[in-house]
């Protein structure tokens, strides 16, 4: 019985340690730097994103967004580029629908 309790406790303890790691958003991509002009070209994918209704995607003002895409590489509508709200050195972006209403954050997207 003591051995069984030890296994249950160890399993529960490991789950408590590992579960938050599995729930963390994951950023993957690459950055190209052009030293002569100082331009940066970034492509990245954010996955395992929590389903949030109220959110802001904050990017530094110097990082101009070309597009946001979904998992199927379809363009996603977003607000923030023109007349976007600022938060310190960042511009706040959010995904929108055809009526320009903010929509829930998708579980994955590409920038």
C-alpha beads as a LAMMPS data file, in Angstrom:
LAMMPS data file: protein, C-alpha beads

111 atoms
110 bonds

1 atom types
1 bond types

-500.0 500.0 xlo xhi
-500.0 500.0 ylo yhi
-500.0 500.0 zlo zhi

Masses

1 110.0

Atoms # bond

1 1 1 0.000 0.000 0.000
2 1 1 2.852 2.347 0.844
3 1 1 4.474 1.651 -2.549
4 1 1 1.173 2.364 -4.349
5 1 1 0.794 5.728 -2.571
6 1 1 4.368 6.591 -3.505
7 1 1 3.675 5.918 -7.203
8 1 1 0.456 7.956 -7.143
9 1 1 2.188 10.835 -5.369
10 1 1 5.150 10.761 -7.786
11 1 1 2.855 10.670 -10.827
12 1 1 0.748 13.549 -9.499
13 1 1 3.889 15.543 -8.656
14 1 1 5.333 15.024 -12.161
15 1 1 2.010 15.977 -13.743
16 1 1 1.935 19.223 -11.741
17 1 1 5.454 20.023 -12.951
18 1 1 4.968 19.024 -16.598
19 1 1 1.393 20.242 -17.269
20 1 1 2.269 23.966 -17.203
21 1 1 5.099 23.348 -19.655
22 1 1 2.732 21.678 -22.104
23 1 1 0.293 24.587 -21.840
24 1 1 2.866 27.262 -22.713
25 1 1 2.705 29.015 -26.090
26 1 1 5.520 27.974 -28.420
27 1 1 7.341 30.380 -30.772
28 1 1 9.208 28.954 -33.768
29 1 1 10.683 30.708 -36.796
30 1 1 13.689 32.507 -38.185
31 1 1 15.177 35.980 -38.534
32 1 1 17.214 37.334 -41.467
33 1 1 19.389 40.376 -40.836
34 1 1 20.656 42.544 -43.674
35 1 1 23.651 44.339 -42.195
36 1 1 24.080 46.912 -45.009
37 1 1 20.567 48.319 -44.673
38 1 1 19.740 47.309 -41.105
39 1 1 16.580 45.488 -42.206
40 1 1 15.225 42.503 -40.325
41 1 1 12.967 39.947 -42.003
42 1 1 11.216 37.670 -39.527
43 1 1 8.879 34.745 -40.069
44 1 1 7.523 32.920 -37.075
45 1 1 4.669 30.739 -35.931
46 1 1 3.052 30.920 -32.520
47 1 1 1.310 27.710 -31.414
48 1 1 -0.381 26.366 -28.305
49 1 1 -1.960 29.768 -27.720
50 1 1 -4.711 29.883 -25.073
51 1 1 -8.207 30.735 -26.313
52 1 1 -8.597 34.312 -25.089
53 1 1 -11.409 36.737 -25.864
54 1 1 -9.639 39.843 -24.520
55 1 1 -6.053 40.115 -25.695
56 1 1 -3.468 42.273 -27.448
57 1 1 -0.557 41.115 -29.552
58 1 1 2.215 43.569 -28.731
59 1 1 5.042 44.125 -31.218
60 1 1 7.705 46.816 -31.120
61 1 1 6.878 49.882 -33.252
62 1 1 9.887 49.133 -35.466
63 1 1 8.516 45.696 -36.381
64 1 1 6.186 46.333 -39.318
65 1 1 3.763 43.445 -39.794
66 1 1 3.334 42.295 -43.382
67 1 1 0.593 39.794 -42.548
68 1 1 -0.915 37.401 -40.060
69 1 1 -1.839 33.950 -41.396
70 1 1 -3.720 30.979 -39.990
71 1 1 -2.548 27.341 -40.012
72 1 1 -3.673 26.965 -43.634
73 1 1 -1.648 30.048 -44.738
74 1 1 -4.830 32.084 -45.282
75 1 1 -4.541 35.795 -44.508
76 1 1 -6.189 36.891 -41.277
77 1 1 -7.785 40.307 -40.789
78 1 1 -6.317 42.364 -37.978
79 1 1 -6.550 45.791 -36.396
80 1 1 -3.702 47.867 -35.069
81 1 1 -1.558 48.884 -38.027
82 1 1 -3.332 52.145 -38.815
83 1 1 -4.163 54.172 -35.732
84 1 1 -3.231 51.289 -33.460
85 1 1 -3.053 51.710 -29.713
86 1 1 0.420 51.920 -28.298
87 1 1 1.748 50.431 -25.109
88 1 1 5.148 51.957 -24.455
89 1 1 7.348 50.997 -27.411
90 1 1 4.785 48.527 -28.797
91 1 1 1.748 48.620 -31.066
92 1 1 -1.232 46.492 -29.991
93 1 1 -2.714 44.216 -32.670
94 1 1 -5.880 42.077 -32.529
95 1 1 -7.612 39.770 -35.005
96 1 1 -10.903 41.020 -36.452
97 1 1 -13.834 39.792 -38.519
98 1 1 -15.467 41.443 -41.568
99 1 1 -17.340 43.873 -39.288
100 1 1 -13.998 44.902 -37.718
101 1 1 -14.985 43.350 -34.367
102 1 1 -12.246 41.653 -32.370
103 1 1 -12.415 37.868 -32.565
104 1 1 -11.024 35.234 -30.193
105 1 1 -7.328 34.484 -30.336
106 1 1 -6.694 31.401 -32.507
107 1 1 -4.710 28.468 -31.098
108 1 1 -1.968 29.061 -33.705
109 1 1 -1.015 31.750 -36.202
110 1 1 1.887 32.946 -38.337
111 1 1 3.461 36.395 -38.556

Bonds

1 1 1 2
2 1 2 3
3 1 3 4
4 1 4 5
5 1 5 6
6 1 6 7
7 1 7 8
8 1 8 9
9 1 9 10
10 1 10 11
11 1 11 12
12 1 12 13
13 1 13 14
14 1 14 15
15 1 15 16
16 1 16 17
17 1 17 18
18 1 18 19
19 1 19 20
20 1 20 21
21 1 21 22
22 1 22 23
23 1 23 24
24 1 24 25
25 1 25 26
26 1 26 27
27 1 27 28
28 1 28 29
29 1 29 30
30 1 30 31
31 1 31 32
32 1 32 33
33 1 33 34
34 1 34 35
35 1 35 36
36 1 36 37
37 1 37 38
38 1 38 39
39 1 39 40
40 1 40 41
41 1 41 42
42 1 42 43
43 1 43 44
44 1 44 45
45 1 45 46
46 1 46 47
47 1 47 48
48 1 48 49
49 1 49 50
50 1 50 51
51 1 51 52
52 1 52 53
53 1 53 54
54 1 54 55
55 1 55 56
56 1 56 57
57 1 57 58
58 1 58 59
59 1 59 60
60 1 60 61
61 1 61 62
62 1 62 63
63 1 63 64
64 1 64 65
65 1 65 66
66 1 66 67
67 1 67 68
68 1 68 69
69 1 69 70
70 1 70 71
71 1 71 72
72 1 72 73
73 1 73 74
74 1 74 75
75 1 75 76
76 1 76 77
77 1 77 78
78 1 78 79
79 1 79 80
80 1 80 81
81 1 81 82
82 1 82 83
83 1 83 84
84 1 84 85
85 1 85 86
86 1 86 87
87 1 87 88
88 1 88 89
89 1 89 90
90 1 90 91
91 1 91 92
92 1 92 93
93 1 93 94
94 1 94 95
95 1 95 96
96 1 96 97
97 1 97 98
98 1 98 99
99 1 99 100
100 1 100 101
101 1 101 102
102 1 102 103
103 1 103 104
104 1 104 105
105 1 105 106
106 1 106 107
107 1 107 108
108 1 108 109
109 1 109 110
110 1 110 111
